[in-house]
Amino acid sequence: MTDRIRRTILTLHEPADASIATAHSQTGEPIRVLSTVVRYPETSGANAVNTGSVGNSPTGRFPLVVFSQGYDIAAEAYSALLTAWARAGYVVADPTYPLTDPSAPSGVNEADILNHPADLRFVISSLLAAGRNPHSPLYGLLDPHEVGIIGHSDGGDVSLAVAANSCCRDPSIKAAVILSGAELSAFGGRYYASGSVPLLVVQGSADTVNIPGCSAQLYDEAPAPKYYLDIPGAEHEPPYLDPAPARSGVARAVIPFLDAYLKDQPARLTSLVRAGRMPAGETITSTPVRAGAGTYCPGAP
């Protein structure tokens, strides 16, 4: 783990339908502009990559983790979590989805979430391409075989779709963390129709926006390996945005999960699940959690 983190910003241009375009290319074709902040450990310089001295893999490269923001929440509002994960030895990218970010010139449009699975896949492929480009600041930093995704709220819905829904699945993804997210029928497709990557599902018990039944539903339906982190008394945003013990707990739980599935280091996750409880009272399990009878998750299939 390192305290020295570098940060770069990439502007990615994704072809898109004219009805949702935010800009136009020089050829007149509509595009979506995805500003993407990337954090990575300072020790990931070219020499470290070439010699394998970083120690995260035989090549010295880092797994890639792409984070998706919640609706009407700035991607950089999660900077404390993103930095903690980068310090743990990950290249962490957080794209800004242009029409659901608070800075959207014409106001936010939650219906744009339907475009986000394609946006997320595009960001992943663009970052992996940057890792192969000698002119990119990410050149040589990324292990293309170790990609994870994390998302909060609507970003969790999007991440789950790209990890486990036949509509949108990206085969490059090896693990996913869903923070207060849900299955969303509007995406179409079928969840877990062809399996799923390992999942860590995180949910606050007092969340009235994404009710606990939503996380319990997606978790119970998912095939193993899967893990459920319950944060007692937590609401929808504080565990991920506020400087409190719950946010530290989220950071501490996510790192061993990523280490297990993106670095082949399962020992800490095994110990965490065996203990079952974390310092701030959070509980983690790999067994079914089963929402109470009659619990309904709005928008789920």
Secondary structure, DSSP 8 states (H G I E B T S, - for coil): --S-EEEEEEEEEEE--GGG-SEE-TTS-EEEEEEEEEEEETT--HHHHHHTTT-SSTT--EEEEEEE--TTS-GGGGHHHHHHHHHTT-EEEEE--TTTSTT-TT---GGGGGGHHHHHHHHHHHHHHHHT-TTSTTTTTEEEEEEEEEEETHHHHHHHHHHHBTTT--TTEEEEEEES----GGG-S-BTTT----EEEEEETT-SSS-HHHHHHHHHHS-SSEEEEEETT--SSHHHHSSSHHHHHHHHHHHHHHHHHHSS--HHHHHHHHH-B-TTS-EEESS-----TT---TT--
